[in-house]
Amino acid sequence: MRLIHATIRHLILHGDPEQMPGAVAAQPPAGPSAGGHGALYQALLAHGWDIEARGLPCNQFELAYTLLTFHYVFLRGMRTLGLGLAPADEDAFLHAWNVVGHVLGVRDDLLPASYDDAAASFERMQAFGRAQTAAPDARPGLGQALMQAMAQAIRLPVIRGIPVPLCQWLIGPASARDIGIGGAVPWPTRLAFGIGRFLSLSLDRLVRRFRPNFSLSRMLVRVVGYHLLKRFLLDQTRPLGLPEQVLDPMRVTVAAWHDEPRAPAWLNRVEDRWTTTGPWLAGGGPGDMNNRRPGV
């Protein structure tokens, strides 16, 4: 995270922070944006910055708003999925991320003490952010690139487009439009998503009357999470390579998730069918993440 901040700071300031003048002029784009990382690069160069008035970027607003997407937005999404945590666990989760925010330098008055405080802060900051204009706007290119990467991690064509309606549902129509994924979804994809959402949430509500820990939604989230973790973090054939000292703890953590103790045995078998049999390990053997079974 510190390296990401340093990269953004370098692009906004166009050089070494210690050698920057009082104000850094915005640079107009040299040509049409290519989308994705190119759009982000141009947006940062076009940002401009007054060091004397605002200090060095990233600023407190950006840090606090980003932190809210790690704790509050996650918890809100869990509630939407019908997988909300107990209030004490939500408070503990918020506190853990607030500690991270404190280490990153976020002011204490910008760290919410509760879910409701976080919701109010997020709504206020999001409204302020929407009122700002940036040219070029990097968000649509990045949002669409993310949807494409998620679709590539899904092997079944009939559900490959589901990340778009899923994200639209989780983040809301306004935010979906902000990041360029607010358009219409092909009707087969919309139908498949709608039926799947209705059946999983309805069945969860029904079965939980007899088995409180049962959840099809949780199983589906675990399957999607498995494939995204493998593709984005543990697959070292991609350009972004992680050092072994980072990968090893991640492999151990992911391997511990291979069995859901709250789910019945048959549901774990279904999950194995869509992920891999045995521990979710990467590196050879029966639990190799590269030996996943076909399905998703």
N, C-alpha and C positions, 0 to 999 in steps of 0.2 A: 504493500500500500504506500509506503514511503517513497518507493521508486516511481510509482505511478504519479504521485503528487509532484515529485521532482521533474518528471517528464512534462507534465502539464505546465508547471511553473516555467520551465525552459522555453516551451513553445509560446506561451503568452508574452514572456519578456523578451523573446528572441535572442537570448544570450545568458551570460552569467549574472545572477541576481546582484552580486557585489559590485558589478560594473555598470549597472543600469542607471539611466538618468531619472529625474523625478517623474516623468510621464513617458510611457511607451505608446507611440502612435499605432492605431489599428492599420493593418495592411489589407488592402482589397485583394480578393481572390485573383490569382494569376490566370485562371481559366475555369471552365466548367468543372463542377465537382464530380468526382468519380464515385461518390457514395462511400459508405463504410468508413474506414480509417482515413481515406482522403478527405471526406467531408469533415471529420473531426479535426484534422490537421488544419484545414483552411479556416474552420470556425474559431479555433484557438488563436491563429495568427490575426484574424479579423477582430479579436476581442478588444484589444487595447487595454491599458492599465495605468492608473495613477498611483505610483508607489507611495508618494508622500501622503496622500489622502487615505489610501486603502491598505497600506502595508503590502507584504508579499502574498501572492496567491499560493495555495488555495485559501479562501477566506472562511470565516466562521460559519457563515450562512451555508455555503456549499458543503462543508464538512458535516454540519448538523443535519442538513437535509438528506445527504447520502446515508448517514447513520440511521435515520428513520426508515430508509428503505431496507436496511438490514434487520431491524427488529420490529418496528410497528407494521410495515407492509407485509412482512412474513407472517406475523400473528394474525393480521386481518385476513390474509389468504387462507390460513388454516381454518379460521372461523367460516369463511365462505365455503370451503370444502367439507364442512361438517366435522372437522378434526380439531376444533378449538381446544386449547389447553385449559387446565384448571386455572382460576384467577391467580393463585399463589405461584403457579409455574410461569404464567405470563409475566408476573412481576419479577420473578427471578431471571427470566430470559431478558427482559428489558434491562435489569440491573447489570447482567453480564456484559451486554453490549455497551452500556453506559461506561463501564470500566474501560472497554476498548476505546470508546470515544475520548475518555479522559486521557488515556495514554497518547492518543493522536493529537491532543491539544484542544479539544472542544471545550468551550467554557461550560462551567457547571450549570449556569442558568439556561443553557440550551439543551440540557439532558433531561428528558421527561421522566417524572417520577412514577407515572402510571400509564396504563393503556389509554385512558381518556385524555390525559395530558398529551400523549404522543399523537393521538388522532387530531386534537386541536392544533398542535404545532404543525403537523403535516399539511392540514388543510390551509393554514395560514401561509406557510412557505410555498406550497404549490400555487396558490393564487398569486403570490408575489412573482414567482418565476414565470407564470404564464403571461404576466403583464410586461415582461421584458421581451425585447426583440433581438434576434441575432441573425446575421447574414454572413455566410450561408448557415442554414439550420442543419446541424449535424444529426439531429434526432431521427428523422425518417430513415436515412440511410443505415444508421446503426440498428434501429428497431427491425427493419426488414432483413438485415443481414443476420440478426439473431434468430428470427423466425426461420430463415433458410437453413441455418446451422442446426436448429432443433428438428426441422423436417428431415434433414439428411440422416439424423440419428434414428429415425423410425423406418423400419423395413417394410411394413405393410402399406401399400399404396393407398388403400381406402381410408386410413387414418393419418396419413402423412401431413395433411393440412390442418389437423386438429390443434396444433400449438397456437394458431391465430385466434379461433373462437375461445379457446381456453384462456388465453391472456386477456382477450376482450372482457371476458366474464370476471376474471380476477381483479383487473386493474380499473375496469369501468370504461365506458365509451369515450369520455373526454381524454383520459390518459392514452387510450389506444390511438385516438386521432393525433395526439401530440407526437407519438413515436412512429407515425406512418403506417399503422396496421388497423386503422379504423374502417377500412373499406369493406365491401360486401364479400362474403365467403361463399364459394360454390355450394349449391343446395345439398349435394350428397354429403359434403363435409359437415355442413351445418346440421343436417338431419342426424348423422352418425353421432356427432357431439351431443346434440340435444337428447337423443334417446339414451346414450350412455350416461349422461349426467342425471337424467331423471331416474333411470333404473338403479344406479348405484346409490344415490342419495335416498331414494324411497326404500330400497331393500335394507340399507343401513339403519334407517329409523325403525323399520319393522323388526329386524332381527335383534337389534340392541335392547328391545324389551325383554328378551330372554337371555341374550349374551351381550352384556354391556360393552365389551371390548371388540366386538366384531366390526369390521369396516372393509367393504370393497373399495371405497375411495382411498383408504390408506394403502391397500395393495397396489392400486393403479399408480398412485403417486410414487411408491417405492420402485415400481418397474420403470417409470419414466426417469426417476432420479438415478437409477442404476445406469441406464444407457447414456444419460447426459454426463454423469460423473466420468464414465469410461471414455467418452468421446472428447470431452473438453479438458479433463485433468489428467487422466491416467494413460491415455493413448499417446505414447511418446513418438509416434510417427508424424505428428502434427508439428507445424513450425514452432509453436510455443513449447519448448522443452523445460521441464522442471528438474532441479537438482535432486539427486537421490536422497539427500537428507530431508527434503520436503516430501518426496514421493513415498518413502518407507512408512512414516507415520500415517499417511493417507491410506496406503494399502491396508495397513493393520486396522484402521478405523472402518473402512468400507467392508473388509472381510467380516467384521463383527456384526454387520447388518444383514447377513445372508439369511437369517431365520427370524421371523417375526413371532415372538413367544405369545403374543396376544391373539394371534390368528389360529384357526383350526388347521389341522395337518393338511387337509385337502386344499385349503387356500394357499398354503405354502407351496404345495406341489404345482398349483396353477402358476404361481409366481416363478417357480423354477423353470417352468415351460417357456416363460417369456423372458427369462434372464439367463441363468446358468445353473447347473446342478452343483450343489455344494457351496463352500465359502466363496464370497465374491472377491477372489484374489486375482491378481495379474502377475504372471510370471511362470506359468507352466503347471502341469498337474490337472487333476479332474476339476478343480475349481478355477481354472484359468479363465479370466474374463473374456479372452479372445475365443474361447470354446463355447460361447453362448449358444443356446438352442435357437432355432428359427422361430420367429413369431413377431417380435417388435423390432 
